């Protein structure tokens, strides 16, 4: 049953994020991405700090787990430097200062690295979801929700980049969908490879948290540091608060499951 949940969560996450990206116009996607960046920052930080880390630290050596957290942050930083852990939401028309044809340049010369990076990222997300389900099904669903909240703006941003680079909607959709399938592969492999090593699960949860924290702190929060009008700032804070609120609601449900 756990394996079924893992496949369902990883498949639904990939399909839903791609379908949302495909169903909206480029102009609408630009507005949606800006709001969802704030939402996903709140969801990722809330899930890592209110859900996953408390579960991992329960009854385990804090010093070893904090060392694992540090190692995880450095690991994902190195992966990003190698362009194997992309989480970029920037594109033309997103309200940031990008020169004309920047999307075409990113999806042109760097198109392969964009797709490879997204595939590796999605594979890691699948392993993270599998680990969370193996610890607790409720934790698995909350973790999947956090990853979905982050995947929607990421996939939408990638979709915009590919469209602006001259890809047809069908081709851009196909590439994003194939990349999303890596999450299912990661989830299934994670179930079979991680499952027998129950003692390692707390450390893997900490690595998962380091992924969420790194994405939020290295990419999402810096995007929210731009100078805005008070009204736009309130909207930004409201979306971030909504993300934290979703996590708090899920937290109460998780405690109820215990």
N, C-alpha and C positions, 0 to 999 in steps of 0.2 A: 504493500500500500504506500509506503514511504517513497519508493521508486516512482510510482504513478504520480504522486504529488510533485516530485521533483521535475518530472517530464512535463507535467501540466503547467507548473509555475514558470519554467524556463521557456516553454513554447509560447504560452500566453504573453509573457513579457515581450518577447521578440516580435510576435505577430501584432500585438496591440500598438507598440511604439511605431512600427512601420506603417500600419494602417492609418494611424492618426496623422503621420507625416504625409501620407499619400492623399488623404481626404481634404486637406486644406490648401488654399492658394499660397504662393510664396509670400505675399504681403501678410497674410494672416499668420503664417508660420513664424515670420519675423517677430510679430507681437507676442505670440504664444511662447516662443523660446525665451524671451526676456522675462516673462512672468514665471515660467516653469524653472528657470535657473534659480530664482529666489526660493521657490517651493522646494526644489530638490536639495538645496543647501540645508534647509531646515530639516527635511526628512533624513538626509544622510547623517548629519551630525546628531540628531535626536536618536536615530536607530543605533548608531555606534555607541553613544555615551549613555543612553538610557536603557538599551535593550541588550545588545550583544556583549559589550564589555562586562556589565554586571553578571550576566550568565556565565561568562568565561571565568571570572575571578571568584565565583562562588566555591569556596573550599579548596582553592589552589594557591600555589606559591606566587604572591604578587610580584616579587622581584624578577622571577623568571618570565612572568607574563609581560611586565613592563619592558624587559629587554627584548622580548618578541615584538612588542608594539614598535619599539625603536627600529628594530631590524626590518619590520614590515614597511615602515615609512620610507626608509632608505632604499629598500628593494623596489618599491613602486616609483620612487624618484629616478632610480637607475633605469628601470623599464621605460619610463617616459623619455629619458635622454636618448635611449636607443630607438625611440619612436615606435615602441611596441605596446604602449599603454596610453593610447590617445583618449582624451576626454574633452576635446575642444568644442565649444559651442559658438565660436566666433564666425561670422560670415558677413558679407555685404548686406546692408540694410537692417542690421540688428541694433543700430543706434550707436555703435562704436565707430572709431575712426579707422576705416579700412580703405585702401586705395582701390580705384576701379580695376576690375578684372582680378582682384586678389583671390576670389573663389576659383577662377579658372586656373590660376597658377598653382593653388593648393591641390586641386583635383587633377591637374595636368602632370607636371613633373613629379609631384608627390602622391599621385593617385594610388599607386601600389602600396606605398607605406601607410596611407590613410586606411586602405582596406585591410592590410595586414594588422595594423595597430588596433583597429576596431574588432577584428576577429579574435586577437589575443585577449583584448579587454573583455569581450563577451564570454570567451572560454573561462576566464578567471571568475567572472560573475556566476557562471554555472556551477563551478566548484564551490564558491561561497554559499550559494543557495543550497546545494547538496549538504554541505557541512552543517548549516543551520537546521535543516530538516532532520538530520541524523541526531542532533542534540535534543530538539523539541519541535514537533510539527508547527506549533503556534509561532515559535521563533522563526521557522522557515518561511511562513507566510508573511510575517512582518519584514523579514530581510528581502523577500521577493518584491514586496511593495516598495521598499526603499530603492532597490535597483531599478524597478520600473519607473519610479519618479525621476530618476537620473537618466534612464535610457531614452525617454520620450524627447527631451530637449536635445540630447546628443544625436539621436537618429534624425530628428527634424533638421538640425544644423547640417549634418552630413548630406541630407537629401537636398537642401538648398544649395550647398556647394556644388554637388553633382549637376543639378539643373542649370545653375548659372555657368557651369563649365561646358554646357552644350549637350549633356546627356538627355535622352528622352525620359519622360516620367516613368515609363515601363522599365527602362534599363536601370535607372537610379533606384527604383523600387526593388528590382531583382537583386542588385548588388547589396543593398541594405538587408534584404531578407536572408540572403545566403550568409552574410556576416553574422546575423542574429542567430542562425542555427548553431553557431559555435557554442552558444550558451547551453543548448540541449546536450551537445557532446560533452561539455565540461561537467554538466550535472550528472549524467549517467556514469562517466568515468569516476567522478568524485564519489558517487555512491558506492561503487565497487572497490575503489582503491583506498578511500578514507574510512569506510565503514568498519573494517576489521581492526583499526587502530584507535580504539575508543579513548585511550589515554592521551592521544594527540589532539582530540577535538577541541579542548579549551584553547590550545595554542593556535589552531586553525581559525577559531572564532576571533582571536586577537588579530591575526593577519587580515581577516575580513574587515574588522573594524579599522585597521590601519589603511585599508583601501578606501573606505568611506571617508575617513578623516582627511586623507591626502587629497582626494578629489575635491572635497568641499573647501579645504584651506588653500590648495595650490591653484585651483581654477575658478570655483564658483564664487567664493567670497571676494577675491580681487575684482571680479567683474562688477560686484555690487558697490565698489568703493568710488565709483565715478561721481562727479558733482551733478546733482539733480535738483529739480524744484522740490519744494516741501511736499507738494501733492504726489509727485512721482516717488519720493522717498517713502511716504506713508504707504503707498501701494506696494512698494518693494518690501517694507517691513511687514505688511499684512500678509503677503504671500509667504515670507519666511516663517512668520508666526503660524500660518495655516499648516505648513509642513511640520512644525513642532507639535501642533495640535493633533494632527493625524497620528503622530508617533505616540503621544500621550494616551490617545484613545486606544491605540493598539496595545500599549503597555498595560492598561487596566484590564483588557481582555486576556492578555498573557498571564497576568497575575491570577485572574479568575480561573485560567486553565490549570494553574498549579494547585 
